[in-house]
Amino acid sequence: MSRISEFLVGLLFGLGLLLSGMADPGKVLGFLDLFGPWDPSLAFVMGGAIGVGFFAFTLAKKRTTTFLGSALHLPKTSQIDKRLVIGALLFGAGWGLAGFCPGPGLVSLASGQAKAGVFVGAMIAGMLLYEWADRYLHQARAR
């Protein structure tokens, strides 16, 4: 049941991205282009997501299990550290250069966009590089 629910939620998310146009990198780049023909539609999508997230996390903080009965794991820290800031800057730079973030990148890849293939490949390479560097740094500190 859990995998079916995960699939359905992912499908709903992907359909929402397609219907809202957020899988189109031109739409995202239009939002980021403040000096050209600015497209504010992404701001409305973000505002809606923040609203839904606010109420969802308010409800989640009062629970110990998910709606399907499994354990609910929320972040234990709210500390903003160097790793978070660097990661956010890299995420934002990639988003601004390509017009994709991970969700829309995967949706666009599934719809056959070649640019999305390059983005997803670079995203996977970045994740693997991070894992390697993190493991290497932990081993170096342990010595």
C-alpha positions in Angstrom: 0.0 0.0 0.0 2.9 2.4 0.8 4.5 2.0 -2.6 1.2 2.6 -4.4 0.6 5.7 -2.3 4.1 7.0 -3.1 3.5 6.3 -6.8 0.1 8.1 -6.8 1.5 11.1 -4.9 4.5 11.3 -7.3 2.1 11.0 -10.3 -0.1 13.8 -8.9 3.0 16.0 -8.3 4.2 15.4 -11.9 0.8 16.1 -13.4 0.6 19.3 -11.3 4.0 20.4 -12.7 2.9 19.6 -16.3 -0.5 21.4 -15.9 1.0 24.5 -14.3 3.8 24.7 -16.9 6.5 24.4 -14.3 8.2 21.5 -16.2 9.0 24.1 -18.9 12.4 25.7 -18.2 11.4 28.8 -20.1 8.7 29.4 -17.5 11.2 29.2 -14.7 13.8 31.3 -16.5 11.0 33.9 -17.3 10.4 34.2 -13.5 14.1 34.7 -12.8 14.5 37.3 -15.6 13.7 40.4 -13.6 14.8 42.8 -16.4 13.1 41.1 -19.3 9.5 40.0 -19.8 9.0 38.8 -16.2 6.6 35.9 -15.6 5.2 36.0 -12.0 3.3 32.7 -12.3 6.0 30.7 -10.5 5.6 33.1 -7.5 2.0 32.0 -7.2 3.0 28.3 -7.4 5.6 28.9 -4.7 3.1 30.8 -2.6 0.6 28.0 -2.8 3.3 25.4 -1.9 4.4 27.5 1.1 0.7 27.7 2.2 0.1 24.0 1.9 3.5 23.2 3.5 2.8 25.5 6.5 -0.5 23.8 7.3 0.9 20.3 6.5 3.9 20.8 8.9 1.7 22.3 11.6 -0.4 19.2 11.4 2.6 16.8 11.1 4.2 18.3 14.3 1.2 17.1 16.3 1.5 13.5 15.0 3.9 10.6 15.5 2.7 8.5 12.5 1.9 9.2 8.9 -1.7 8.8 7.6 -0.7 5.3 6.4 0.5 4.3 9.9 4.3 4.3 9.5 6.7 6.3 11.7 6.9 10.0 11.0 10.4 11.4 10.9 10.7 15.2 10.9 14.0 17.1 11.0 15.3 17.5 14.5 17.3 20.7 13.8 16.5 24.1 12.4 20.2 25.3 12.4 21.4 27.1 9.3 25.0 26.0 8.8 27.7 26.4 6.1 26.7 23.1 4.4 23.1 24.2 4.1 24.0 27.6 2.7 26.5 26.2 0.2 24.0 23.5 -0.9 21.2 26.1 -1.3 23.6 28.3 -3.4 24.5 25.4 -5.7 20.9 24.4 -6.0 19.8 27.9 -6.9 22.7 28.3 -9.4 21.8 25.1 -11.1 18.1 26.0 -11.1 18.9 29.5 -12.6 21.2 28.1 -15.3 19.1 25.2 -16.4 15.6 26.3 -15.5 15.0 23.0 -13.8 15.0 21.8 -10.2 14.9 18.1 -9.5 11.1 17.4 -9.7 10.5 19.3 -13.0 13.8 17.9 -14.3 12.6 14.3 -13.9 9.1 15.1 -15.3 10.8 16.8 -18.3 13.1 13.8 -18.7 10.1 11.5 -18.8 8.5 13.7 -21.5 11.6 13.3 -23.7 13.4 16.7 -23.4 17.1 16.3 -24.2 18.0 19.3 -22.0 16.4 17.5 -19.1 18.6 14.5 -19.7 21.7 16.7 -19.4 20.3 18.3 -16.2 19.4 15.0 -14.6 22.7 13.5 -15.5 24.5 16.5 -14.0 22.3 16.2 -10.9 23.1 12.6 -10.4 26.8 13.3 -10.9 26.6 16.0 -8.3 24.9 13.8 -5.8 27.6 11.1 -6.3 30.4 13.6 -6.1 28.9 14.9 -2.8 28.6 11.4 -1.3 32.2 10.7 -2.3 33.5 14.0 -0.9 31.5 13.6 2.3 32.8 10.1 2.9 36.4 11.2 2.1 36.1 14.2 4.5 34.7 12.0 7.3 37.5 9.5 6.8 40.1 12.3 6.8 38.7 13.7 10.1 38.7 10.3 11.7 42.5 9.9 11.1 
